[in-house]
Structures are given as structure tokens and as C-alpha cells.
Amino acid sequence: MRLIIEEGSPGSRQMALDEVMLVLVSRGISEETLRLWNFSPTTLSLGRFLAVNDWVNTEKLRELKLPLIRRFTGGGPALHDERGEITWTIALRNADMMKAYELAGKALVRAIGEFGLRGEFTPINDVVVEGKKVVGMAGAQSGNGVIVHGTFMFSTDLSLMSVIKVPKPKELARGSPTSRVSTISLILGREVTRDEVLEALLKGFSSVFSLKDGELSDLEIDLAKRFEYKYTNDKWTYVR
């Protein structure tokens, strides 16, 4: 599996690139890939099928001047703190969605173990430590290609999660976002660094996949630039 490690980029570029990778992997053009990256600036992402008015505190979003991006994958809203999270993507061929979630979950539990913590994959798409969610993931499928991407919250500023609004029935059933999530730093009681997390993630994913250093192809870069228009277009962001 190709390994790509990147710094931060805006959500429009990141989502365009993940969507392009899904299309190309499904057609056998791109290799299966693990990409480690992050959103920059800090961004709120929304699952493809969610309504903005139901899930986004738009007043708080404007106050904090955070961008909103709609993913092409499902799942719930996610606050991506550029200084407190590493985001990861796996692009696989000939794997169904649940298998991809399970493989990612296994790798992430192993990474969490590097900090002396016991992680648990809780289907469909979370990893928890001490009952608190530290990883959320979402996916999409195209032909025989699958992509799963997600968060690894090591030092996320949880106060920023005030930009997430939960419909009342779901909040009563599941609790508020801040009551259900935590970070590796908070659980350990010390500040964890990005370098520590990157090393742990590499060990975790290496326990599941055979990784080799690689880079994006010219085709992937070019197509991602063409796809970016979608993620900067309000007709996509506010489609629901």
C-alpha cells in the first residue's frame, strides 16, 4: 500500500483529492493508499446526507469564522482542529465498506495502544477509549473501490464543537457531542504532540497493511484541482 504523508490544506482540496483517489482506485489506475493529512484551517465537515440547518450552528460558525465543507462520504458532522487532529484516508480495492471500517479500526486501536491506552472499535465507525470517542470515520464506495477517512483527535479544542448542532431527539438519545468525545491528550492528562501521533499511526497502520513511501501522481493532482470547484460551490455545500 502506498503511503503519503502531507501537511494541512483547505477542505476543498482534501475532499477533492479523496474523491479522485476513490474513482482512480476503483478503476485500477491508482494504487491502494494510506494518506495522513489534516485540514487547514480548522474546518467543520458535514456528512453528505445531512441538512445544514439540522446539524450546524451557523451563528457560531460565523462567529468563529470557520469554513464548512460537505463531504462526499456519509456520517455525521466532524470538527477538524488543524492543531489537534491528524486526518487519515485509506483507499482500497475489492473490499466492502464494513471490511474497510474493520481494518481501519484495527489499525487505530493498535495506534492508540502506543500511548498505553486500550482502544475499542465500536461498529459501525467509531473508536473509543474509556467510553469516549476519539476517532470517527466515514466512507464511500464506487465500483470495487472503497475509501474510508476519519479523524484522530489527539488534542482537539473541544470548545469548538459548539458549531455542531444535534437534532433534539438524537441529543436526548445520545447526549451532546462534547459529552461523547475526548482526545488522547485529555485522557492521558498531558499534551500529546503531532509527531508522537504520526509515529503511532504509522505503527498502527503498518500492523494491518504493508506500507511503502509514495507520492501523488500528476493525474491525481490535476484531477483534484478540477474537482475542487464542487467543494467551493454553495449548491453542493447547502444542497440540504
Residue frames relative to the residue before (quaternion, step in Angstrom):
aa qw qx qy qz dx dy dz
M 1.0000 0.0000 0.0000 0.0000 0.00 0.00 0.00
R 0.4518 -0.6907 0.5047 0.2533 3.54 -0.96 0.96
L 0.1900 -0.7693 0.6035 0.0892 3.59 -0.98 0.90
I 0.0019 0.7767 -0.6291 0.0326 3.54 -0.87 1.06
I 0.0783 -0.7823 0.6177 0.0155 3.57 -0.77 1.07
E 0.0013 0.8167 -0.5739 0.0600 3.55 -0.68 1.14
E 0.4825 -0.6008 0.5404 0.3379 3.52 -1.38 0.17
G 0.7356 -0.4400 0.2969 0.4208 3.56 -1.28 -0.25
S 0.0050 0.7579 -0.6524 0.0044 3.52 -1.29 0.60
P 0.6435 -0.5235 0.3737 0.4150 3.61 -1.17 0.38
G 0.6562 -0.5574 0.3559 0.3634 3.53 -1.18 0.60
S 0.6024 0.5702 -0.3678 0.4204 3.59 1.05 -0.68
R 0.6729 0.4751 -0.2960 0.4836 3.58 0.95 -0.82
Q 0.6751 0.5157 -0.3048 0.4306 3.57 0.89 -0.93
M 0.6881 0.4601 -0.2953 0.4771 3.60 0.89 -0.83
A 0.6194 0.5365 -0.3441 0.4584 3.58 1.02 -0.74
L 0.6716 0.4985 -0.3032 0.4566 3.57 0.92 -0.88
D 0.6531 0.5008 -0.3257 0.4654 3.61 0.91 -0.81
E 0.6559 0.5029 -0.3245 0.4599 3.60 0.96 -0.80
V 0.6336 0.5217 -0.3215 0.4722 3.58 1.01 -0.79
M 0.6462 0.5209 -0.3245 0.4537 3.57 0.94 -0.86
L 0.6232 0.5327 -0.3412 0.4599 3.59 1.00 -0.77
V 0.6712 0.5009 -0.3013 0.4560 3.59 0.83 -0.97
L 0.7248 0.4521 -0.2572 0.4517 3.59 0.82 -0.98
V 0.6225 0.5188 -0.3452 0.4735 3.59 1.05 -0.67
S 0.6580 0.5253 -0.3173 0.4365 3.58 0.94 -0.85
R 0.7194 0.4118 -0.2361 0.5071 3.58 1.19 -0.52
G 0.5354 -0.6633 0.3870 0.3516 3.56 1.25 0.19
I 0.4738 0.6829 -0.4312 0.3511 3.59 1.26 0.30
S 0.7604 0.2586 -0.1495 0.5767 3.59 1.00 -0.83
E 0.5441 -0.6090 0.4750 0.3277 3.54 -1.25 0.53
E 0.5743 -0.4894 0.4968 0.4288 3.52 -1.32 0.21
T 0.0962 -0.8473 0.5194 -0.0562 3.54 -0.82 1.02
L 0.1355 -0.6922 0.6955 0.1366 3.50 -1.35 0.55
R 0.0278 -0.7885 0.6144 -0.0085 3.56 -0.79 1.05
L 0.1322 -0.7691 0.6233 0.0499 3.57 -0.91 1.00
W 0.1517 0.7987 -0.5457 0.2032 3.56 -0.60 1.16
N 0.1432 -0.7818 0.5779 0.1850 3.56 -1.22 -0.34
F 0.5538 -0.5758 0.4894 0.3496 3.50 -1.34 0.40
S 0.1165 0.7608 -0.6358 0.0579 3.57 -1.07 0.73
P 0.4578 -0.2525 -0.8321 0.1852 1.56 -1.28 2.15
T 0.7348 -0.3434 0.3284 0.4840 3.55 -1.38 -0.07
T 0.0506 -0.8323 0.5461 -0.0812 3.55 -0.77 1.14
L 0.2874 -0.6918 0.6245 0.2212 3.54 -1.25 0.51
S 0.0980 -0.7854 0.6082 0.0604 3.57 -0.80 0.99
L 0.2153 -0.7795 0.5839 0.0709 3.52 -1.14 0.81
G 0.5147 -0.6526 0.4629 0.3080 3.56 -0.94 0.88
R 0.6861 -0.5476 0.3105 0.3647 3.53 -1.10 0.78
F 0.7883 0.3771 -0.1726 0.4545 3.59 0.90 -0.91
L 0.5569 0.6331 -0.3844 0.3759 3.61 1.24 0.08
A 0.4180 -0.6908 0.5343 0.2501 3.55 -1.17 0.65
V 0.5342 -0.6508 0.4378 0.3154 3.57 -0.86 0.99
N 0.6941 0.4985 -0.2945 0.4277 3.60 0.79 -0.98
D 0.6626 0.5065 -0.3046 0.4599 3.58 1.16 -0.54
W 0.8254 0.3127 -0.0841 0.4625 3.56 0.97 -0.90
V 0.7353 0.3890 -0.2210 0.5092 3.60 1.22 -0.24
N 0.3056 -0.7023 0.6169 0.1814 3.53 -0.98 0.96
T 0.2051 -0.8468 0.4780 0.1113 3.55 0.26 1.30
E 0.6049 0.5536 -0.3594 0.4455 3.60 1.09 -0.64
K 0.6804 0.4673 -0.2854 0.4871 3.58 0.92 -0.92
L 0.6069 0.5583 -0.3506 0.4439 3.58 1.04 -0.73
R 0.6698 0.4792 -0.2943 0.4849 3.59 0.94 -0.87
E 0.6347 0.5449 -0.3317 0.4361 3.57 0.97 -0.84
L 0.7416 0.3912 -0.2128 0.5016 3.57 0.94 -0.90
K 0.3383 -0.7804 0.4619 0.2515 3.57 1.35 -0.12
L 0.3547 0.7277 -0.5011 0.3058 3.54 0.95 0.98
P 0.4359 -0.6884 0.5069 0.2814 3.60 -0.96 0.76
L 0.2628 -0.7274 0.6135 0.1596 3.52 -1.28 0.57
I 0.0347 -0.7868 0.6162 -0.0038 3.55 -0.92 0.94
R 0.2675 -0.7362 0.5929 0.1868 3.58 -1.01 0.76
R 0.3563 -0.7437 0.5274 0.2046 3.56 -0.74 1.06
F 0.4568 -0.6333 0.5328 0.3263 3.57 -1.30 0.21
T 0.6135 0.5118 -0.3379 0.4975 3.57 1.34 -0.03
G 0.5804 -0.5891 0.4320 0.3598 3.56 -1.27 0.30
G 0.4744 0.7041 -0.4626 0.2551 3.54 -1.12 -0.71
G 0.6408 -0.5660 0.3943 0.3370 3.51 -1.39 0.06
P 0.6769 -0.4391 0.3618 0.4671 3.56 -1.27 -0.23
A 0.0662 -0.7952 0.6023 0.0246 3.59 -1.12 0.64
L 0.2799 -0.7387 0.5941 0.1516 3.54 -0.97 0.96
H 0.1290 -0.8150 0.5643 0.0249 3.56 -0.58 1.17
D 0.1589 -0.7990 0.5781 0.0464 3.57 -0.21 1.33
E 0.4115 -0.7530 0.4511 0.2454 3.58 -0.46 1.17
R 0.7231 0.4171 -0.2462 0.4925 3.60 1.14 -0.51
G 0.7811 0.3681 -0.1704 0.4747 3.58 1.18 -0.32
E 0.7318 0.3553 -0.2155 0.5402 3.56 1.25 0.27
I 0.1443 -0.6967 0.6832 0.1641 3.50 -1.30 0.48
T 0.2302 -0.7579 0.5974 0.1250 3.53 -0.90 0.97
W 0.1322 -0.7992 0.5850 0.0405 3.57 -1.02 0.77
T 0.1173 -0.7683 0.6264 0.0594 3.53 -1.25 0.59
I 0.0391 -0.7517 0.6546 0.0699 3.56 -1.06 0.74
A 0.1257 -0.7618 0.6338 0.0470 3.55 -0.98 0.97
L 0.0252 -0.8291 0.5547 -0.0649 3.55 -0.56 1.24
R 0.2685 -0.7306 0.6045 0.1694 3.51 -1.31 0.46
N 0.8389 0.1480 -0.1274 0.5080 3.57 -1.10 0.74
A 0.5849 0.5059 -0.4121 0.4817 3.57 0.93 0.95
D 0.3625 -0.7159 0.5358 0.2626 3.58 -0.95 0.76
M 0.7297 -0.4689 0.2793 0.4118 3.55 -1.29 0.34
M 0.6797 0.4918 -0.3104 0.4470 3.58 0.83 -0.93
K 0.6245 0.5268 -0.3407 0.4653 3.59 1.03 -0.73
A 0.6447 0.5175 -0.3193 0.4632 3.58 0.99 -0.82
Y 0.6335 0.5147 -0.3283 0.4754 3.59 0.99 -0.81
E 0.6690 0.5109 -0.3052 0.4453 3.58 0.89 -0.91
L 0.6571 0.5032 -0.3129 0.4660 3.59 0.95 -0.83
A 0.6485 0.4987 -0.3134 0.4822 3.57 0.97 -0.85
G 0.6472 0.5330 -0.3154 0.4444 3.58 0.94 -0.90
K 0.6432 0.5230 -0.3171 0.4605 3.57 0.97 -0.86
A 0.6664 0.5008 -0.2987 0.4647 3.59 0.94 -0.89
L 0.6922 0.4859 -0.2830 0.4525 3.57 0.93 -0.88
V 0.6006 0.5336 -0.3542 0.4787 3.59 1.09 -0.62
R 0.6416 0.5118 -0.3140 0.4773 3.57 1.03 -0.81
A 0.6433 0.5175 -0.3238 0.4621 3.61 0.98 -0.78
I 0.6462 0.5153 -0.3150 0.4666 3.57 0.97 -0.86
G 0.6108 0.5709 -0.3393 0.4312 3.56 1.09 -0.70
E 0.5643 0.6007 -0.3823 0.4179 3.60 1.19 -0.45
F 0.6884 0.4416 -0.2730 0.5066 3.59 1.23 -0.39
G 0.5519 -0.6286 0.3825 0.3923 3.57 1.28 0.19
L 0.5604 0.5893 -0.3823 0.4387 3.56 1.26 0.43
R 0.3736 -0.7087 0.5516 0.2322 3.55 -1.21 0.52
G 0.1260 -0.7941 0.5931 0.0410 3.53 -0.47 1.22
E 0.1305 -0.7797 0.6076 0.0764 3.56 -1.25 0.45
F 0.3323 -0.7137 0.5837 0.1987 3.55 -0.91 0.96
T 0.0609 -0.7974 0.6004 -0.0012 3.56 -0.70 1.11
P 0.3470 -0.7636 0.5027 0.2094 3.58 -0.26 1.25
I 0.5039 -0.1208 -0.8499 -0.0958 1.54 -2.13 1.14
N 0.8813 0.0622 0.0784 0.4619 3.58 0.70 -0.99
D 0.5661 0.5688 -0.4124 0.4312 3.60 0.98 0.80
V 0.1446 -0.7139 0.6665 0.1589 3.50 -1.38 0.30
V 0.1094 -0.8179 0.5648 0.0106 3.56 -0.77 1.07
V 0.1371 -0.7306 0.6609 0.1038 3.49 -1.37 0.46
E 0.8311 -0.0290 -0.0304 0.5546 3.58 -0.74 1.09
G 0.7176 -0.4747 0.2364 0.4515 3.56 1.00 0.88
K 0.6533 0.4914 -0.3129 0.4835 3.58 1.27 0.00
K 0.4605 -0.6906 0.4937 0.2595 3.54 -0.98 0.90
V 0.0429 -0.7913 0.6098 0.0116 3.57 -0.88 0.98
V 0.7497 0.2214 -0.1444 0.6067 3.56 1.32 -0.24
G 0.0009 -0.7466 0.6651 0.0162 3.53 -1.05 0.87
M 0.0652 -0.8114 0.5803 0.0255 3.57 -1.06 0.64
A 0.1055 -0.7660 0.6323 0.0477 3.53 -1.31 0.47
G 0.1127 -0.8304 0.5448 0.0297 3.56 -1.11 0.55
A 0.1317 -0.7492 0.6411 0.1019 3.49 -1.43 0.12
Q 0.2174 -0.7728 0.5875 0.1020 3.54 -1.21 0.57
S 0.0098 0.7658 -0.6428 0.0164 3.54 -1.15 0.76
G 0.8109 -0.0579 0.0019 0.5823 3.57 -0.44 1.17
N 0.7612 -0.3019 0.2382 0.5222 3.57 -0.71 -1.03
G 0.5615 0.5853 -0.3948 0.4316 3.58 1.23 0.40
V 0.0931 -0.7749 0.6242 0.0358 3.55 -1.14 0.75
I 0.0549 -0.7654 0.6379 0.0642 3.53 -1.09 0.70
V 0.0318 -0.7585 0.6508 0.0101 3.55 -1.04 0.85
H 0.0369 0.7832 -0.6201 0.0261 3.55 -0.91 0.90
G 0.0498 0.8255 -0.5573 0.0740 3.54 -1.15 0.55
T 0.5995 -0.5728 0.4530 0.3276 3.46 -1.44 0.08
F 0.0380 -0.7116 0.6900 0.1268 3.51 -1.39 0.23
M 0.1460 -0.8440 0.5145 0.0406 3.55 -0.04 1.35
F 0.0213 -0.8266 0.5622 -0.0143 3.55 -0.28 1.24
S 0.8131 -0.0098 0.0035 0.5820 3.61 1.11 -0.51
T 0.1639 0.8257 -0.5200 0.1446 3.58 1.08 0.72
D 0.4051 -0.6695 0.5663 0.2587 3.56 -1.05 0.82
L 0.2592 -0.8259 0.4812 0.1381 3.56 -0.07 1.29
S 0.5335 0.6195 -0.4196 0.3945 3.61 1.18 -0.31
L 0.6009 0.5756 -0.3540 0.4269 3.58 1.18 -0.52
M 0.5548 0.6242 -0.3914 0.3865 3.57 1.22 -0.30
S 0.4300 0.6859 -0.4644 0.3590 3.58 1.29 0.11
V 0.5750 0.5812 -0.3849 0.4282 3.61 1.24 -0.23
I 0.6318 0.5096 -0.3315 0.4809 3.59 1.27 -0.23
K 0.1221 -0.7649 0.6310 0.0426 3.53 -0.94 1.00
V 0.1680 -0.7908 0.5831 0.0807 3.58 -0.88 0.93
P 0.5065 -0.6330 0.4799 0.3355 3.62 -0.87 0.86
K 0.6285 -0.6126 0.3346 0.3431 3.56 -0.90 0.98
P 0.6593 0.5037 -0.3463 0.4378 3.66 0.78 -0.81
K 0.6758 0.4801 -0.2974 0.4737 3.57 1.00 -0.81
E 0.6367 0.5235 -0.3352 0.4562 3.59 1.00 -0.74
L 0.6450 0.5132 -0.3210 0.4666 3.60 1.01 -0.78
A 0.6985 0.4715 -0.2670 0.4675 3.57 1.05 -0.79
R 0.8255 0.2674 -0.0925 0.4883 3.57 0.93 -0.92
G 0.4964 -0.6332 0.4504 0.3871 3.58 1.18 -0.41
S 0.6355 -0.5295 0.3985 0.3962 3.56 -1.32 0.21
P 0.6631 -0.5128 0.3514 0.4169 3.62 -1.17 0.43
T 0.6954 0.4846 -0.2944 0.4415 3.60 0.87 -0.91
S 0.6378 0.5253 -0.3394 0.4495 3.61 1.15 -0.44
R 0.7244 0.4572 -0.2337 0.4599 3.58 1.20 -0.49
V 0.7469 0.3902 -0.2099 0.4959 3.60 1.19 -0.36
S 0.0403 -0.7649 0.6407 0.0525 3.53 -1.34 0.29
T 0.3653 -0.6957 0.5613 0.2599 3.56 -1.29 -0.21
I 0.6419 -0.5165 0.3929 0.4084 3.55 -1.24 0.39
S 0.6410 0.5355 -0.3276 0.4416 3.60 0.97 -0.80
L 0.6733 0.4921 -0.3046 0.4602 3.59 0.89 -0.90
I 0.6646 0.5056 -0.3108 0.4539 3.58 0.94 -0.83
L 0.7081 0.4451 -0.2574 0.4840 3.58 1.00 -0.81
G 0.3672 -0.7389 0.4859 0.2883 3.58 1.15 -0.53
R 0.7026 0.3348 -0.2804 0.5618 3.56 1.17 0.64
E 0.5466 -0.6231 0.4467 0.3367 3.56 -1.20 0.46
V 0.2198 -0.7728 0.5879 0.0940 3.53 -0.69 1.14
T 0.3534 -0.7577 0.5123 0.1961 3.59 -0.93 0.86
R 0.6341 -0.5282 0.4065 0.3920 3.54 -1.26 0.43
D 0.6361 0.5383 -0.3352 0.4396 3.60 0.97 -0.80
E 0.6267 0.5285 -0.3327 0.4660 3.58 1.02 -0.77
V 0.6835 0.4907 -0.2823 0.4609 3.54 0.92 -0.95
L 0.6268 0.5371 -0.3374 0.4526 3.56 0.98 -0.79
E 0.6541 0.5050 -0.3074 0.4718 3.58 0.95 -0.87
A 0.6616 0.5056 -0.3052 0.4621 3.57 0.95 -0.88
L 0.6571 0.5077 -0.3158 0.4591 3.59 0.94 -0.83
L 0.6354 0.5219 -0.3333 0.4614 3.58 0.99 -0.75
K 0.6502 0.4931 -0.3165 0.4838 3.58 0.99 -0.76
G 0.6587 0.5237 -0.3121 0.4409 3.56 0.96 -0.85
F 0.7201 0.4261 -0.2587 0.4827 3.57 0.78 -0.97
S 0.6139 0.5457 -0.3528 0.4481 3.60 1.13 -0.55
S 0.6144 0.5476 -0.3490 0.4481 3.58 1.20 -0.42
V 0.7217 0.3982 -0.2213 0.5212 3.58 1.28 -0.34
F 0.7977 0.1823 -0.0677 0.5709 3.57 1.01 -0.85
S 0.4148 -0.6545 0.5652 0.2831 3.56 -1.24 0.48
L 0.1296 -0.8478 0.5140 0.0183 3.56 -0.26 1.30
K 0.0004 -0.7652 0.6437 0.0138 3.54 -1.18 0.67
D 0.5495 -0.6369 0.4276 0.3310 3.55 -0.94 0.90
G 0.0814 0.7950 -0.5960 0.0782 3.55 -1.00 0.85
E 0.2708 -0.7379 0.5864 0.1958 3.53 -1.30 -0.22
L 0.6247 -0.5313 0.4101 0.3992 3.52 -1.28 0.33
S 0.4379 -0.6751 0.5237 0.2798 3.56 -1.11 0.67
D 0.6384 -0.5072 0.4050 0.4138 3.57 -1.26 0.34
L 0.6261 0.5443 -0.3366 0.4454 3.58 1.04 -0.76
E 0.6553 0.5078 -0.3124 0.4639 3.60 0.91 -0.89
I 0.6626 0.5074 -0.3033 0.4600 3.57 0.91 -0.90
D 0.6770 0.4979 -0.2915 0.4569 3.57 0.91 -0.94
L 0.6877 0.4773 -0.2922 0.4624 3.58 0.85 -0.93
A 0.6162 0.5475 -0.3506 0.4445 3.59 1.03 -0.74
K 0.6268 0.5265 -0.3387 0.4638 3.59 1.00 -0.74
R 0.6654 0.4969 -0.2981 0.4706 3.59 1.06 -0.75
F 0.6742 0.4978 -0.2868 0.4641 3.59 1.12 -0.70
E 0.5289 0.6818 -0.4043 0.3033 3.60 1.14 -0.54
Y 0.5575 0.6271 -0.3990 0.3699 3.59 1.07 -0.67
K 0.6069 0.5819 -0.3485 0.4142 3.57 1.05 -0.79
Y 0.7648 0.4065 -0.2022 0.4571 3.57 0.86 -0.99
T 0.6510 0.4316 -0.3371 0.5256 3.58 1.28 0.17
N 0.5771 0.6020 -0.3479 0.4284 3.57 1.35 0.03
D 0.4447 -0.7150 0.4744 0.2567 3.59 -0.68 1.10
K 0.5793 0.5864 -0.3870 0.4131 3.60 1.12 -0.50
W 0.6579 0.4416 -0.2995 0.5315 3.60 1.19 -0.48
T 0.6834 0.5092 -0.3081 0.4227 3.59 0.73 -1.03
Y 0.7991 0.2625 -0.1086 0.5299 3.58 0.92 -0.93
V 0.2223 0.8049 -0.5192 0.1820 3.56 1.13 0.63
R 0.7665 0.1650 -0.1193 0.6090 3.57 1.24 -0.47
